[in-house]
Amino acid sequence: MMTKLVFAIFIIFLTSCWGDTSTVDSSNDNYSSREIKGSDVENETYFCEYCGKKFHSVKDLAANLCKRHPDGAHGGKHKLYEGRVRKTYECVYCGKEAKSIADLTANKCKHSPMGGNHRPRL
């Protein structure tokens, strides 16, 4: 009896938050789900956090060696930048700004813990 009551309250809560989805008319949608998914995938660009190089897939990014890797040019692979695309990128250590990740990471940062390059803030 108690579980039925809890379930009923849960259903009432859901319908009050999101409304009744059975009455939604989807015939006025301008885009099909296929068009939206396709455009998101085609326009996706991935950046390396260490050097700022652009890749069209994560597979390509992870397959290549990075010239500006903290362990040296042959020390490791590119690292996926998980932040969002911005107009300017700021260094985590000193606050220096640049228009691209590549421009930011091109120089050494005095405030970096190990004397490495600037690192973009996520």
All heavy atoms as an XYZ file, in Angstrom:
960
protein
N       0.826     -1.195      0.000
C       0.000      0.000      0.000
C       0.870      1.259      0.000
O       0.590      2.208     -0.717
C      -0.924     -0.047      1.225
C      -1.835      1.127      1.352
S      -3.065      1.070      0.053
C      -3.935      2.523      0.368
N       1.925      1.224      0.790
C       2.802      2.392      0.900
C       3.546      2.641     -0.411
O       3.730      3.782     -0.806
C       3.786      2.168      2.051
C       4.637      3.358      2.343
S       3.585      4.686      2.928
C       4.782      5.762      3.570
N       3.988      1.566     -1.086
C       4.725      1.752     -2.340
C       3.832      2.337     -3.427
O       4.300      3.120     -4.250
C       5.336      0.430     -2.826
O       4.291     -0.533     -2.965
C       6.389     -0.069     -1.876
N       2.540      1.963     -3.448
C       1.623      2.533     -4.428
C       1.442      4.030     -4.192
O       1.377      4.816     -5.125
C       0.273      1.825     -4.382
C       0.300      0.425     -4.916
C      -1.064     -0.204     -4.871
C      -1.028     -1.626     -5.390
N      -2.364     -2.242     -5.356
N       1.391      4.432     -2.931
C       1.239      5.830     -2.580
C       2.482      6.624     -2.997
O       2.372      7.700     -3.589
C       0.994      5.978     -1.076
C       0.846      7.409     -0.560
C      -0.375      8.069     -1.169
C       0.778      7.416      0.947
N       3.654      6.086     -2.723
C       4.905      6.744     -3.096
C       4.994      6.859     -4.617
O       5.385      7.893     -5.157
C       6.122      5.982     -2.530
C       7.421      6.519     -3.086
C       6.118      6.049     -1.022
N       4.626      5.800     -5.321
C       4.649      5.817     -6.778
C       3.683      6.861     -7.332
O       4.012      7.597     -8.255
C       4.306      4.417     -7.315
C       4.374      4.330     -8.808
C       5.595      4.358     -9.466
C       3.215      4.240     -9.576
C       5.659      4.289    -10.839
C       3.271      4.169    -10.943
C       4.500      4.190    -11.579
N       2.503      6.956     -6.754
C       1.506      7.936     -7.205
C       2.014      9.362     -6.981
O       1.860     10.234     -7.845
C       0.189      7.723     -6.476
N       2.639      9.602     -5.837
C       3.193     10.929     -5.556
C       4.315     11.243     -6.542
O       4.427     12.369     -7.034
C       3.685     11.004     -4.098
C       2.484     10.932     -3.144
C       4.492     12.273     -3.845
C       2.852     10.787     -1.688
N       5.136     10.266     -6.855
C       6.227     10.445     -7.805
C       5.686     10.814     -9.189
O       6.191     11.724     -9.839
C       7.069      9.170     -7.866
C       8.207      9.251     -8.822
C       9.310     10.054     -8.556
C       8.189      8.542    -10.018
C      10.360     10.141     -9.438
C       9.231      8.618    -10.913
C      10.324      9.428    -10.622
N       4.650     10.143     -9.656
C       4.040     10.424    -10.954
C       3.448     11.832    -10.969
O       3.612     12.577    -11.938
C       2.968      9.363    -11.312
C       3.601      7.984    -11.463
C       2.204      9.764    -12.560
C       4.634      7.905    -12.573
N       2.796     12.220     -9.892
C       2.218     13.560     -9.807
C       3.325     14.609     -9.859
O       3.217     15.622    -10.533
C       1.367     13.710     -8.518
C       0.114     12.826     -8.621
C       0.986     15.166     -8.262
C      -0.651     12.698     -7.327
N       4.417     14.336     -9.155
C       5.559     15.245     -9.160
C       6.139     15.392    -10.567
O       6.412     16.486    -11.019
C       6.631     14.744     -8.188
C       7.907     15.504     -8.269
C       8.012     16.774     -7.730
C       9.020     14.963     -8.903
C       9.187     17.492     -7.814
C      10.195     15.668     -8.993
C      10.281     16.938     -8.442
N       6.321     14.299    -11.271
C       6.885     14.338    -12.620
C       5.993     15.115    -13.583
O       6.474     15.928    -14.365
C       7.112     12.934    -13.163
C       8.295     12.165    -12.587
C       8.366     10.778    -13.196
C       9.589     12.897    -12.833
N       4.706     14.851    -13.540
C       3.800     15.548    -14.461
C       3.694     17.029    -14.134
O       3.498     17.845    -15.018
C       2.400     14.911    -14.471
O       1.889     14.879    -13.138
C       2.436     13.532    -15.082
N       3.843     17.394    -12.857
C       3.794     18.818    -12.516
C       5.070     19.535    -12.957
O       5.037     20.702    -13.303
C       3.573     19.010    -11.016
O       4.697     18.544    -10.292
N       6.206     18.838    -12.947
C       7.473     19.452    -13.374
C       7.561     19.565    -14.885
O       7.960     20.588    -15.422
C       8.650     18.634    -12.872
S       8.869     18.739    -11.091
N       7.249     18.494    -15.591
C       7.439     18.453    -17.039
C       6.145     18.535    -17.835
O       6.172     18.595    -19.047
C       8.184     17.173    -17.432
C       9.590     17.204    -16.960
C      10.537     18.091    -17.317
C      10.195     16.318    -16.041
N      11.704     17.825    -16.679
C      11.534     16.720    -15.889
C       9.761     15.216    -15.322
C      12.417     16.068    -15.059
C      10.642     14.567    -14.497
C      11.949     14.993    -14.368
N       5.057     18.500    -17.177
C       3.788     18.515    -17.879
C       3.464     17.144    -18.435
O       4.251     16.210    -18.342
N       2.313     17.009    -19.022
C       1.890     15.738    -19.601
C       2.479     15.627    -20.998
O       2.122     16.368    -21.892
C       0.362     15.676    -19.647
C      -0.135     14.310    -20.071
O       0.684     13.380    -20.127
O      -1.341     14.191    -20.338
N       3.401     14.686    -21.187
C       4.090     14.554    -22.467
C       3.245     13.873    -23.526
O       3.596     13.896    -24.693
C       5.403     13.762    -22.295
O       5.087     12.482    -21.743
C       6.367     14.509    -21.404
N       2.129     13.293    -23.144
C       1.309     12.602    -24.131
C       0.574     13.578    -25.047
O       0.146     13.218    -26.117
C       0.300     11.675    -23.435
O      -0.590     12.450    -22.653
N       0.450     14.842    -24.617
C      -0.262     15.820    -25.433
C       0.678     16.692    -26.269
O       0.229     17.607    -26.923
C      -1.116     16.744    -24.535
O      -0.248     17.436    -23.633
C      -2.151     15.953    -23.776
N       1.978     16.405    -26.229
C       2.939     17.204    -26.995
C       2.799     16.880    -28.473
O       2.782     15.731    -28.874
C       4.385     16.920    -26.518
C       5.388     17.636    -27.400
C       4.542     17.332    -25.072
N       2.697     17.922    -29.298
C       2.585     17.749    -30.740
C       3.951     17.989    -31.362
O       4.467     19.101    -31.337
C       1.562     18.737    -31.300
C       1.381     18.575    -32.801
O       1.734     17.496    -33.323
O       0.892     19.530    -33.437
N       4.552     16.945    -31.907
C       5.891     17.078    -32.476
C       5.855     17.336    -33.983
O       6.883     17.357    -34.623
C       6.698     15.805    -32.201
O       6.076     14.707    -32.833
N       4.693     17.573    -34.545
C       4.603     17.795    -35.986
C       5.146     19.161    -36.392
O       5.436     19.391    -37.546
C       3.155     17.651    -36.457
O       2.356     18.649    -35.844
N       5.298     20.085    -35.437
C       5.799     21.417    -35.750
C       7.312     21.529    -35.647
O       7.856     22.615    -35.779
C       5.157     22.453    -34.813
C       3.689     22.585    -35.083
O       3.244     22.354    -36.204
N       2.929     22.940    -34.055
N       8.020     20.434    -35.380
C       9.475     20.467    -35.274
C      10.074     20.811    -36.633
O       9.670     20.283    -37.660
C      10.034     19.120    -34.807
C       9.648     18.826    -33.373
O       9.242     19.775    -32.678
O       9.744     17.664    -32.968
N      11.077     21.698    -36.628
C      11.730     22.112    -37.866
C      12.825     21.134    -38.289
O      13.185     21.082    -39.445
C      12.327     23.505    -37.708
C      11.254     24.559    -37.554
O      10.149     24.375    -38.035
N      11.577     25.641    -36.870
N      13.388     20.405    -37.347
C      14.501     19.508    -37.652
C      14.173     18.094    -37.195
O      13.574     17.898    -36.157
C      15.775     19.960    -36.935
C      16.160     21.367    -37.252
C      15.921     22.397    -36.354
C      16.772     21.674    -38.455
C      16.276     23.692    -36.650
C      17.137     22.965    -38.763
C      16.894     23.973    -37.850
O      17.249     25.243    -38.147
N      14.604     17.150    -37.984
C      14.444     15.764    -37.550
C      15.601     15.425    -36.636
O      16.637     16.079    -36.642
C      14.435     14.825    -38.756
O      15.707     14.795    -39.358
N      15.474     14.391    -35.825
C      16.548     13.994    -34.912
C      17.777     13.564    -35.701
O      18.892     13.736    -35.253
C      16.072     12.877    -33.994
O      15.691     11.754    -34.758
N      17.605     13.037    -36.890
C      18.734     12.614    -37.723
C      19.562     13.828    -38.158
O      20.785     13.798    -38.125
C      18.235     11.855    -38.938
C      19.335     11.499    -39.913
C      18.773     10.854    -41.137
N      19.191      9.483    -41.132
C      18.813      8.590    -42.010
N      17.967      8.912    -42.952
N      19.256      7.372    -41.952
N      18.899     14.933    -38.547
C      19.614     16.134    -38.975
C      20.407     16.744    -37.827
O      21.540     17.160    -37.984
C      18.634     17.171    -39.514
C      18.032     16.806    -40.852
C      16.957     17.797    -41.266
O      16.595     18.670    -40.453
O      16.475     17.686    -42.389
N      19.826     16.783    -36.641
C      20.500     17.365    -35.485
C      21.720     16.540    -35.115
O      22.806     17.070    -34.934
C      19.524     17.472    -34.293
C      18.434     18.494    -34.622
C      20.277     17.870    -33.031
C      17.309     18.528    -33.633
N      21.583     15.243    -35.020
C      22.710     14.387    -34.666
C      23.802     14.463    -35.715
O      24.971     14.556    -35.392
C      22.251     12.936    -34.508
C      21.411     12.706    -33.281
C      20.946     11.272    -33.209
C      19.998     11.058    -32.058
N      19.434      9.720    -32.041
N      23.461     14.465    -36.971
C      24.444     14.520    -38.041
C      25.223     15.815    -38.036
O      26.438     15.828    -38.201
N      24.548     16.938    -37.809
C      25.245     18.219    -37.833
C      26.170     18.369    -36.636
O      27.226     18.966    -36.735
C      24.242     19.366    -37.866
O      23.484     19.397    -36.677
N      25.794     17.816    -35.484
C      26.654     17.890    -34.311
C      27.931     17.110    -34.530
O      29.013     17.564    -34.165
C      25.936     17.349    -33.072
C      24.831     18.273    -32.610
O      24.807     19.439    -33.060
O      24.003     17.841    -31.798
N      27.839     15.957    -35.133
C      28.998     15.113    -35.337
C      29.911     15.699    -36.398
O      31.125     15.709    -36.246
C      28.559     13.679    -35.731
C      29.746     12.838    -36.117
C      27.797     13.033    -34.597
N      29.357     16.225    -37.472
C      30.166     16.762    -38.562
C      30.962     17.994    -38.141
O      32.076     18.204    -38.589
C      29.270     17.118    -39.744
C      28.697     15.919    -40.437
C      27.648     16.309    -41.459
O      27.472     17.513    -41.705
O      27.005     15.408    -41.999
N      30.423     18.830    -37.273
C      31.060     20.084    -36.899
C      31.919     19.973    -35.645
O      32.443     20.970    -35.180
C      30.001     21.168    -36.686
C      29.246     21.461    -37.965
O      29.798     21.339    -39.042
N      27.990     21.813    -37.840
N      32.076     18.792    -35.106
C      32.826     18.611    -33.875
C      34.318     18.750    -34.129
O      34.858     18.162    -35.042
C      32.525     17.229    -33.286
C      32.888     17.089    -31.844
C      31.984     17.899    -30.925
O      30.784     17.923    -31.149
O      32.524     18.489    -29.996
N      34.983     19.568    -33.331
C      36.421     19.753    -33.416
C      37.010     19.494    -32.041
O      36.470     19.950    -31.033
C      36.767     21.191    -33.859
O      36.120     21.448    -35.105
C      38.254     21.358    -34.043
N      38.108     18.772    -31.994
C      38.773     18.434    -30.747
C      40.148     19.082    -30.733
O      40.824     19.129    -31.749
C      38.891     16.917    -30.599
C      37.553     16.222    -30.681
C      37.094     15.708    -31.887
C      36.747     16.103    -29.565
C      35.859     15.079    -31.971
C      35.517     15.475    -29.636
C      35.083     14.972    -30.846
O      33.861     14.362    -30.929
N      40.571     19.581    -29.562
C      41.844     20.261    -29.428
C      42.733     19.511    -28.445
O      42.258     18.929    -27.477
C      41.646     21.684    -28.889
C      40.883     22.580    -29.809
C      39.511     22.723    -29.689
C      41.532     23.279    -30.808
C      38.801     23.556    -30.527
C      40.834     24.124    -31.647
C      39.469     24.267    -31.512
N      44.054     19.600    -28.672
C      45.030     19.075    -27.725
C      45.264     20.133    -26.655
O      45.469     21.304    -26.966
C      46.345     18.735    -28.425
S      47.662     18.276    -27.286
N      45.257     19.730    -25.401
C      45.467     20.665    -24.302
C      46.906     21.168    -24.248
O      47.178     22.274    -23.803
C      45.113     19.994    -22.969
C      45.190     20.924    -21.781
C      44.704     20.276    -20.506
O      43.680     19.584    -20.532
O      45.375     20.474    -19.482
N      47.852     20.375    -24.726
C      49.261     20.746    -24.656
C      49.699     21.666    -25.793
O      50.467     22.586    -25.581
C      50.149     19.504    -24.671
C      49.900     18.558    -23.522
C      49.768     17.202    -23.742
C      49.795     19.014    -22.215
C      49.550     16.329    -22.696
C      49.567     18.152    -21.167
C      49.450     16.796    -21.410
O      49.228     15.947    -20.369
N      49.227     21.433    -27.007
C      49.726     22.211    -28.155
C      48.645     22.984    -28.906
O      48.950     23.868    -29.695
C      50.468     21.304    -29.129
S      49.419     20.113    -29.978
N      47.375     22.663    -28.708
C      46.296     23.381    -29.363
C      45.970     22.902    -30.763
O      45.135     23.486    -31.446
N      46.604     21.832    -31.216
C      46.343     21.323    -32.560
C      44.903     20.820    -32.663
O      44.383     20.208    -31.740
C      47.326     20.200    -32.879
C      47.288     19.738    -34.298
C      48.410     18.744    -34.584
C      48.330     18.277    -36.021
N      49.374     17.306    -36.329
N      44.270     21.084    -33.817
C      42.877     20.678    -34.040
C      42.807     19.298    -34.666
O      43.605     18.959    -35.536
C      42.174     21.659    -34.982
C      41.988     23.028    -34.445
C      41.278     23.893    -35.466
C      41.163     25.314    -35.001
N      40.478     26.155    -35.983
N      41.812     18.519    -34.238
C      41.546     17.200    -34.802
C      40.047     17.062    -35.025
O      39.247     17.676    -34.326
C      42.014     16.091    -33.855
C      43.498     16.055    -33.656
C      44.093     16.762    -32.630
C      44.299     15.317    -34.498
C      45.456     16.732    -32.445
C      45.669     15.274    -34.330
C      46.247     15.986    -33.297
N      39.672     16.244    -35.996
C      38.255     16.025    -36.287
C      37.700     14.797    -35.582
O      36.500     14.539    -35.644
C      38.026     15.928    -37.788
C      38.309     17.218    -38.489
N      37.528     18.336    -38.342
C      39.320     17.598    -39.299
C      38.016     19.330    -39.050
N      39.114     18.914    -39.636
N      38.567     14.025    -34.931
C      38.091     12.888    -34.147
C      39.022     12.663    -32.969
O      40.210     13.000    -33.024
C      38.023     11.621    -35.006
O      39.320     11.146    -35.290
N      38.489     12.097    -31.914
C      39.287     11.787    -30.726
C      40.293     10.694    -31.056
O      41.408     10.690    -30.528
C      38.368     11.357    -29.564
C      39.180     10.947    -28.351
C      37.409     12.476    -29.198
N      39.931      9.811    -31.945
C      40.826      8.730    -32.354
C      42.110      9.291    -32.966
O      43.214      8.848    -32.630
C      40.115      7.818    -33.357
C      40.917      6.633    -33.794
C      40.125      5.787    -34.779
C      40.958      4.632    -35.288
N      40.238      3.825    -36.260
N      41.990     10.276    -33.859
C      43.167     10.901    -34.458
C      44.000     11.636    -33.411
O      45.226     11.602    -33.445
C      42.758     11.885    -35.557
C      42.165     11.197    -36.773
O      42.396      9.982    -36.944
O      41.464     11.871    -37.549
N      43.326     12.308    -32.491
C      44.017     13.048    -31.450
C      44.871     12.124    -30.581
O      46.033     12.397    -30.310
C      43.004     13.788    -30.573
C      43.569     14.642    -29.449
C      42.860     15.985    -29.418
C      43.403     13.957    -28.124
N      44.304     10.996    -30.194
C      44.995     10.077    -29.296
C      46.066      9.249    -30.000
O      46.926      8.670    -29.341
C      43.978      9.150    -28.638
N      46.056      9.207    -31.311
C      46.989      8.351    -32.048
C      48.343      8.992    -32.305
O      49.306      8.300    -32.587
C      46.359      7.939    -33.375
N      48.444     10.314    -32.203
C      49.676     11.009    -32.576
C      50.457     11.511    -31.373
O      49.891     11.802    -30.322
C      49.334     12.200    -33.483
C      48.678     11.759    -34.765
O      49.203     10.912    -35.465
N      47.527     12.336    -35.068
N      51.777     11.681    -31.561
C      52.633     12.238    -30.527
C      52.515     13.759    -30.532
O      52.339     14.379    -31.574
C      54.088     11.843    -30.755
C      54.404     10.360    -30.581
C      55.855     10.087    -30.958
C      54.145      9.914    -29.156
N      52.634     14.360    -29.352
C      52.518     15.809    -29.192
C      53.896     16.433    -29.017
O      54.682     15.990    -28.181
C      51.646     16.118    -27.984
S      51.416     17.869    -27.691
N      54.182     17.486    -29.787
C      55.471     18.172    -29.708
C      55.660     18.900    -28.383
O      56.766     19.056    -27.912
C      55.583     19.198    -30.835
C      55.634     18.616    -32.208
C      55.694     19.736    -33.243
C      55.591     19.172    -34.644
N      55.539     20.256    -35.642
N      54.567     19.367    -27.781
C      54.653     20.159    -26.548
C      54.223     19.377    -25.312
O      53.808     19.954    -24.312
C      53.805     21.416    -26.687
C      54.310     22.334    -27.765
C      53.507     23.595    -27.814
N      53.875     24.366    -29.007
C      53.083     25.201    -29.611
N      51.866     25.412    -29.159
N      53.488     25.856    -30.678
N      54.317     18.063    -25.362
C      53.958     17.218    -24.218
C      54.911     17.529    -23.068
O      56.101     17.756    -23.296
C      54.042     15.736    -24.608
C      53.396     14.841    -23.611
N      54.036     14.401    -22.485
C      52.154     14.310    -23.570
C      53.235     13.632    -21.787
N      52.080     13.557    -22.419
N      54.429     17.538    -21.813
C      55.299     17.841    -20.670
C      56.502     16.897    -20.544
O      57.531     17.282    -20.003
C      54.381     17.688    -19.461
C      53.008     17.865    -19.983
C      53.030     17.397    -21.404
N      56.402     15.692    -21.043
C      57.501     14.729    -20.958
C      58.453     14.834    -22.145
O      59.348     14.012    -22.290
C      56.954     13.294    -20.872
C      56.176     13.066    -19.587
O      56.423     13.793    -18.603
O      55.317     12.172    -19.580
N      58.266     15.790    -23.021
C      59.128     15.974    -24.180
C      58.399     15.645    -25.467
O      57.297     15.089    -25.463
N      59.043     15.965    -26.591
C      58.412     15.801    -27.907
C      58.043     14.354    -28.207
O      57.064     14.086    -28.886
C      59.325     16.345    -28.989
N      58.829     13.416    -27.725
C      58.532     11.998    -27.969
C      58.058     11.309    -26.690
O      58.035     10.088    -26.617
C      59.769     11.298    -28.531
C      60.242     11.902    -29.814
N      59.562     11.745    -30.999
C      61.296     12.701    -30.092
C      60.193     12.403    -31.952
N      61.253     12.998    -31.434
N      57.668     12.113    -25.700
C      57.295     11.572    -24.397
C      55.857     11.140    -24.263
O      55.517     10.342    -23.399
N      54.979     11.654    -25.084
C      53.588     11.279    -24.922
C      52.695     11.774    -26.040
O      53.110     12.531    -26.912
N      51.461     11.346    -25.974
C      50.480     11.676    -27.007
C      49.701     12.930    -26.624
O      49.810     13.434    -25.513
C      49.549     10.496    -27.201
C      50.302      9.260    -27.665
C      49.384      8.119    -27.995
C      50.244      6.931    -28.321
N      49.963      6.308    -29.533
N      48.916     13.411    -27.568
C      48.068     14.574    -27.330
C      47.078     14.268    -26.216
O      46.676     13.126    -26.006
C      47.284     14.934    -28.597
C      48.142     15.405    -29.720
N      48.666     16.674    -29.766
C      48.574     14.778    -30.842
C      49.367     16.814    -30.870
N      49.337     15.673    -31.541
N      46.675     15.316    -25.483
C      45.672     15.183    -24.434
C      44.446     15.987    -24.843
O      44.561     17.156    -25.237
C      46.212     15.706    -23.107
C      45.219     15.612    -21.976
C      45.790     16.177    -20.699
C      44.729     16.143    -19.602
N      45.193     16.853    -18.411
N      43.285     15.385    -24.741
C      42.034     16.045    -25.134
C      41.750     17.227    -24.217
O      41.728     17.097    -22.996
C      40.874     15.054    -25.076
C      39.486     15.607    -25.371
C      39.412     16.111    -26.811
C      38.433     14.562    -25.128
N      41.551     18.410    -24.802
C      41.123     19.593    -24.052
C      39.635     19.456    -23.819
O      38.850     19.414    -24.762
C      41.444     20.862    -24.849
C      40.864     22.130    -24.245
C      41.367     22.630    -23.049
C      39.828     22.806    -24.860
C      40.849     23.782    -22.487
C      39.304     23.957    -24.309
C      39.817     24.437    -23.126
O      39.294     25.579    -22.575
N      39.221     19.373    -22.564
C      37.830     19.103    -22.236
C      37.029     20.364    -21.932
O      35.872     20.281    -21.564
C      37.764     18.122    -21.073
C      38.346     16.776    -21.448
C      38.286     15.765    -20.323
O      37.651     16.046    -19.291
O      38.873     14.704    -20.479
N      37.644     21.513    -22.082
C      36.930     22.775    -21.874
C      36.113     23.138    -23.096
O      36.095     22.431    -24.104
N      35.470     24.276    -23.023
C      34.649     24.720    -24.151
C      35.451     25.657    -25.049
O      36.462     26.211    -24.638
C      33.382     25.396    -23.653
C      33.608     26.570    -22.755
C      32.276     27.050    -22.156
N      32.510     27.974    -21.087
C      32.587     29.285    -21.240
N      32.424     29.816    -22.417
N      32.806     30.078    -20.218
N      34.987     25.842    -26.257
C      35.634     26.745    -27.196
C      35.364     28.182    -26.734
O      34.245     28.529    -26.391
C      35.094     26.525    -28.628
C      35.696     27.505    -29.597
C      35.361     25.105    -29.069
N      36.414     29.002    -26.706
C      36.292     30.366    -26.205
C      36.915     31.357    -27.173
O      37.659     30.968    -28.061
C      37.013     30.491    -24.857
C      36.519     29.538    -23.813
C      37.457     29.516    -22.637
N      37.037     28.478    -21.710
C      36.864     28.675    -20.433
N      37.092     29.833    -19.904
N      36.471     27.685    -19.662
N      36.647     32.632    -26.952
C      37.279     33.683    -27.759
C      38.728     33.864    -27.333
O      39.598     34.101    -28.149
C      36.520     34.992    -27.617
C      35.164     34.968    -28.275
C      34.481     36.310    -28.165
C      33.122     36.242    -28.840
N      32.401     37.505    -28.757
N      38.991     33.798    -26.024
C      40.356     33.862    -25.510
C      40.553     32.750    -24.486
O      39.615     32.368    -23.789
C      40.659     35.221    -24.834
O      39.748     35.409    -23.758
C      40.546     36.359    -25.817
N      41.769     32.249    -24.416
C      42.119     31.189    -23.474
C      43.080     31.769    -22.447
O      43.973     32.545    -22.775
C      42.766     30.017    -24.205
C      41.813     29.344    -25.157
C      41.698     29.763    -26.474
C      41.001     28.311    -24.723
C      40.802     29.153    -27.341
C      40.101     27.691    -25.582
C      40.012     28.127    -26.886
O      39.131     27.525    -27.741
N      42.900     31.398    -21.178
C      43.680     31.950    -20.083
C      44.535     30.856    -19.453
O      44.091     29.720    -19.282
C      42.720     32.530    -19.044
C      43.393     33.160    -17.863
C      42.383     33.677    -16.839
O      41.175     33.518    -17.056
O      42.832     34.218    -15.829
N      45.777     31.210    -19.088
C      46.689     30.255    -18.451
C      46.246     30.005    -17.016
O      45.893     30.938    -16.285
C      48.119     30.795    -18.473
S      49.299     29.717    -17.611
N      46.281     28.762    -16.594
C      45.906     28.370    -15.241
C      46.875     28.971    -14.219
O      46.472     29.373    -13.138
C      45.916     26.824    -15.107
C      45.716     26.385    -13.687
C      44.880     26.209    -16.000
N      48.143     29.049    -14.561
C      49.180     29.433    -13.614
C      49.351     30.945    -13.469
O      49.532     31.442    -12.369
C      50.517     28.813    -14.010
C      50.448     27.313    -14.155
C      50.729     26.701    -15.360
C      50.095     26.502    -13.087
C      50.664     25.330    -15.505
C      50.024     25.133    -13.210
C      50.307     24.550    -14.422
O      50.241     23.196    -14.554
N      49.340     31.695    -14.570
C      49.677     33.126    -14.486
C      48.575     34.061    -14.981
O      48.661     35.264    -14.779
C      50.957     33.401    -15.264
S      50.804     33.193    -17.047
N      47.573     33.563    -15.672
C      46.481     34.402    -16.144
C      46.695     35.021    -17.519
O      45.867     35.789    -17.982
N      47.811     34.699    -18.191
C      48.051     35.232    -19.527
C      46.944     34.761    -20.470
O      46.491     33.622    -20.388
C      49.408     34.756    -20.046
C      49.714     35.243    -21.448
C      51.031     34.716    -21.962
C      51.221     35.174    -23.398
N      52.468     34.687    -23.962
N      46.521     35.646    -21.388
C      45.456     35.307    -22.330
C      45.987     35.249    -23.753
O      46.917     35.968    -24.110
C      44.327     36.331    -22.242
C      43.563     36.270    -20.937
C      42.371     37.198    -20.927
O      42.240     38.043    -21.831
O      41.572     37.089    -19.989
N      45.377     34.379    -24.570
C      45.724     34.248    -25.980
C      44.469     33.875    -26.753
O      43.505     33.353    -26.183
C      46.799     33.198    -26.173
N      44.480     34.123    -28.061
C      43.303     33.850    -28.897
C      43.123     32.376    -29.211
O      42.048     31.950    -29.573
C      43.383     34.650    -30.192
C      43.202     36.127    -29.974
C      43.152     36.876    -31.271
C      42.919     38.352    -31.015
N      42.807     39.117    -32.249
N      44.194     31.593    -29.114
C      44.074     30.150    -29.378
C      44.918     29.379    -28.369
O      45.838     29.933    -27.754
C      44.535     29.819    -30.799
O      45.932     29.993    -30.911
N      44.614     28.108    -28.219
C      45.393     27.258    -27.323
C      46.816     27.134    -27.842
O      47.771     27.139    -27.069
C      44.741     25.866    -27.181
C      43.356     25.995    -26.553
C      45.607     24.949    -26.322
C      42.579     24.712    -26.508
N      46.971     27.072    -29.161
C      48.306     26.958    -29.754
C      49.159     28.178    -29.413
O      50.335     28.035    -29.063
C      48.197     26.785    -31.263
N      48.583     29.370    -29.489
C      49.321     30.582    -29.147
C      49.675     30.619    -27.656
O      50.758     31.048    -27.274
C      48.513     31.839    -29.494
C      48.364     32.041    -30.993
O      49.142     31.441    -31.756
O      47.452     32.797    -31.391
N      48.745     30.176    -26.821
C      48.975     30.186    -25.374
C      50.085     29.215    -24.972
O      50.959     29.550    -24.181
C      47.679     29.842    -24.631
C      47.753     29.843    -23.105
C      47.968     31.257    -22.583
C      46.484     29.260    -22.520
N      50.059     28.016    -25.523
C      51.010     26.985    -25.104
C      52.353     27.072    -25.827
O      53.244     26.279    -25.562
C      50.417     25.586    -25.319
O      50.099     25.415    -26.700
C      49.177     25.378    -24.474
N      52.530     28.049    -26.714
C      53.773     28.172    -27.480
C      54.950     28.619    -26.612
O      56.099     28.340    -26.937
C      53.585     29.137    -28.640
N      54.702     29.306    -25.500
C      55.775     29.861    -24.673
C      55.806     29.232    -23.287
O      54.804     28.725    -22.791
C      55.595     31.377    -24.536
C      55.631     32.070    -25.867
O      56.534     31.839    -26.665
N      54.635     32.908    -26.137
N      56.950     29.335    -22.653
C      57.127     28.839    -21.283
C      56.438     29.774    -20.300
O      56.362     30.983    -20.512
C      58.617     28.747    -20.922
C      59.417     27.817    -21.806
C      59.198     26.404    -21.399
C      60.082     25.501    -22.253
N      59.736     24.123    -22.101
N      55.957     29.199    -19.205
C      55.302     29.968    -18.150
C      56.212     29.977    -16.916
O      56.609     28.916    -16.440
C      53.948     29.347    -17.810
S      53.059     30.212    -16.505
N      56.519     31.158    -16.407
C      57.378     31.279    -15.232
C      56.731     30.675    -13.990
O      57.414     30.238    -13.078
C      57.674     32.755    -14.955
C      58.457     33.440    -16.023
C      58.620     34.916    -15.666
C      59.252     35.678    -16.806
N      59.316     37.122    -16.501
N      55.423     30.669    -13.948
C      54.698     30.220    -12.765
C      54.321     28.740    -12.800
O      53.734     28.240    -11.855
C      53.437     31.067    -12.589
C      53.721     32.537    -12.513
N      54.257     33.137    -11.409
C      53.577     33.520    -13.442
C      54.410     34.428    -11.636
N      54.002     34.687    -12.870
N      54.656     28.061    -13.883
C      54.354     26.634    -14.014
C      55.173     25.860    -12.982
O      56.341     26.157    -12.759
C      54.699     26.167    -15.427
O      54.539     24.780    -15.536
N      54.588     24.845    -12.343
C      55.296     24.104    -11.291
C      56.612     23.466    -11.745
O      57.562     23.433    -11.009
C      54.312     23.020    -10.864
C      53.012     23.395    -11.421
C      53.241     24.353    -12.534
N      56.665     23.001    -12.977
C      57.864     22.323    -13.445
C      58.567     23.105    -14.560
O      59.370     22.552    -15.298
C      57.510     20.915    -13.918
C      56.961     20.042    -12.803
S      56.377     18.444    -13.326
C      57.821     17.704    -13.995
N      58.262     24.391    -14.698
C      58.882     25.199    -15.728
C      58.394     24.879    -17.125
O      59.092     25.098    -18.089
N      57.188     24.376    -17.248
C      56.634     23.995    -18.539
C      55.941     25.141    -19.250
O      56.065     26.307    -18.864
N      55.195     24.822    -20.276
C      54.464     25.814    -21.061
C      53.199     26.260    -20.319
O      52.767     25.634    -19.359
C      54.085     25.244    -22.414
C      55.293     24.972    -23.281
O      56.404     25.327    -22.941
N      55.073     24.332    -24.402
N      52.613     27.342    -20.811
C      51.317     27.785    -20.283
C      50.309     26.662    -20.489
O      50.410     25.876    -21.432
C      50.832     29.038    -21.020
C      51.675     30.242    -20.769
N      51.597     30.980    -19.614
C      52.617     30.841    -21.540
C      52.444     31.978    -19.689
N      53.084     31.932    -20.850
N      49.330     26.595    -19.610
C      48.287     25.564    -19.700
C      46.922     26.240    -19.687
O      46.658     27.068    -18.813
C      48.415     24.618    -18.515
C      47.495     23.448    -18.602
C      47.803     22.431    -17.522
N      46.569     21.760    -17.206
C      46.182     21.481    -15.979
N      46.927     21.781    -14.957
N      45.038     20.880    -15.783
N      46.035     25.914    -20.651
C      44.728     26.589    -20.694
C      43.811     26.184    -19.555
O      43.791     25.031    -19.131
C      44.143     26.150    -22.034
C      44.818     24.860    -22.339
C      46.179     24.951    -21.721
N      43.085     27.171    -19.053
C      42.087     26.915    -18.012
C      40.877     26.266    -18.675
O      40.490     26.649    -19.764
C      41.684     28.231    -17.366
C      40.722     28.098    -16.216
C      40.386     29.449    -15.602
N      41.558     30.254    -15.276
C      42.235     30.163    -14.126
N      41.868     29.291    -13.214
N      43.269     30.930    -13.909
N      40.281     25.289    -18.005
C      39.086     24.646    -18.549
C      37.948     25.571    -18.351
O      37.141     25.935    -18.890
C      38.800     23.320    -17.849
C      39.872     22.257    -17.997
C      39.491     21.029    -17.199
C      40.091     21.882    -19.423
